[in-house]
C-alpha cells in the first residue's frame, strides 16, 4: 500500500538522522521538501538521490490534492521540512489531514524536533506541558498572554532572537518577574546554550548580551514553586 511518510530531519546536527529516516527517504518515489536547496545538504551527506519537489506554506493549499492523488496512484511520498518534524510549526498538517480524509495511510517517523530537548533541558515539570509554538505577532497577542497567565502546565514557545527580550518583558508583566523560565538556543549545534532563571534575570541577561540563533522558550506554569 503506498503511503505518505512524514520524516523528521536534524535541527542543526546532521548526525541526528535515524537509519530508518535515511532508508525511507532513499526508497521513496518522491520527497516533498520545504526548501529543496536547504535539504540538498542533507541529501548529499546521506547519498539520497530521490527526486525532490517543493512543498511549503505558499503552495501547499494548491498542491495537497494532487499529492494525495499521486499516492492513490501508487507513489510512496515522503514529506520533510527544513528542520525538525513536519507539522510542528511547519507545513504538514494540511497534507496529513487530506490523506486521513481520503483513507491514505500516513506514517510518521519519530525523530528530531526542537521542543522536546528544550523541555527536558529546562528541568521544569515535564509530566504535563502545552506547546504554544510561535506567539501571535500583533492581533491576539495580549489575549494570549492573558489566557496563559493561569496556565498551570509548563509552556513551550518558539521565538525569534529579535523578539526574545520583548516577549520575556511582556511575560514578566502578565506572569510576574519571578516566574522561572529557560531559554534554549542553538540546540544540537556547536554553540548550544540552555539558560535558566527568573523572567527578570533572563531579561537582564539578554538585554546585556543580544541573543543570536534559533530559540525555544520554556516557561513554568503558574503554580510552579
Ligand atoms: N519543525 C520544527 C520542529 O520540529 O521543531 C520547527 C520549525 S519552526 C519553523 C523553527 C523554529 O523552531 C525556530 O524559530 C526555533 O524557535 C525552533 N528551533 C528550530 N531549530 C532549533 C534549534 N536548533 N535550537 C533552538 N530552537 C530551534
Boltz pocket constraint, residues with backbone or C-beta under 6 A from the ligand:
constraints:
  - pocket:
      binder: B
      contacts: [[A, 11], [A, 12], [A, 81], [A, 83], [A, 84], [A, 85], [A, 86], [A, 87], [A, 88], [A, 89], [A, 90], [A, 112], [A, 113], [A, 114], [A, 115], [A, 157], [A, 158], [A, 159], [A, 160], [A, 184], [A, 185], [A, 186], [A, 187], [A, 188], [A, 189], [A, 214], [A, 215], [A, 216]]
      max_distance: 6.0
